[in-house]
Amino acid sequence: MKKPAHSPHIINSISEWHRFFNMPKPEHPLISLVRHEAIQHINPEHTKGFVINFYIISIKKSFKGKMRYGKNYYDFDEGTMGFISPGQVINVDDDASRDCLGWSLMFHPDLIRHYALGKNIKDLGFFSYAVNEALHLSDKEDAMIESLIKNVEQEYHSSIDHYSQDVMVAHLELLLSYANRFYNRQFITRKPAANDLLAKMDELLTAHFNGGVADTGLPTVQFLSEQLNVSASYLGDMLRSLTGQNTQQHIHNKLIEKAKEVLSTTSLSVSEIAYQLGFEYPQSFNKLFKSKTHLSPLEFRNSFN
């Protein structure tokens, strides 16, 4: 069967990526470091999109083209650092006049599979952030990352031996630890923007619970992230930096606040309140309310009498 013209090209290995971009063979089968200026031309066919089944860490500088993530296009600023996890669809609009500097570090999941990083990498939410949520490095941070990547580059160009993989993974762990630190710094330095996002989220939740949501159900993390135009991972990490709670916990807290208000100011039954808040079953509402307040809804209401 002929492959549909719009279907993205799937790249499963580091070697395939090198062939895809007409690059020389990688020096290591599971990891590759490419300086962007070495990529001379992007085949127009490749701009239709591709799926990579490995991790990519990259810094892009002086990029005059655009990259599409989902349905949106984003310009790259100077010195932005991005992280891509396996299975994501990437679209690049080539611009013949572009002068793209920087580098991309690609590594296959098999490289880290038998190391602690293979288990812990799933806890690094920034691999699921959208392109517009890239890490914006300060000059000092950029210099630190560049120093780390030069160590990776030196090892990458060395002959492969029994220690090569251990050293490579150690470099990766250190690089990702610094990225995690810098992202947390970014949440702090951009706190006004984060507070605005939190305020918009609370407005959405208030409108949702005040609107009688029995037909639409409980608000989900995915619903909120889509309404706020951010990825679910970014929203969760931003909230943890501000409140110490993830998005689901924040939703539950707002829901309990509303439930307390209705229980204390109306004569609606617990079942009616549960349905009004979006619960399919009153028992689920009772269980959540008690887990958060250590009282059943009726016990809470009776405490006002």
Buried (B, 14 or more C-beta within 10 A) or exposed (E): EEEEEEEBBEBEBBBBBBEBBEBEEBBBBBBBBBEBEEEEEBEEEBBBBBBBBBBBBBBBBBBEBBBBBEEEBBEBEEBBBBBBBBEBEBBBEEEEEBEBBBBBBBBBBBBBEEBEBBEEBEEBBBBBBBBBBBBBBEEEBBEBBBEBBEBBBEBBEEEEEEEBBEBBBBBBBEBBEBBBEBBEBBBEEBBEEBEEBBEBBEEBBEEBBEEEBBEEEBBEBEBBBEBBEBBBBBBBBBBBBBEEBBBEBBBBBBBBEBBBEBBEEEEEEBBBBBBBBBBEEBEEBBEBBBEBBEBBBEEBBEEEE
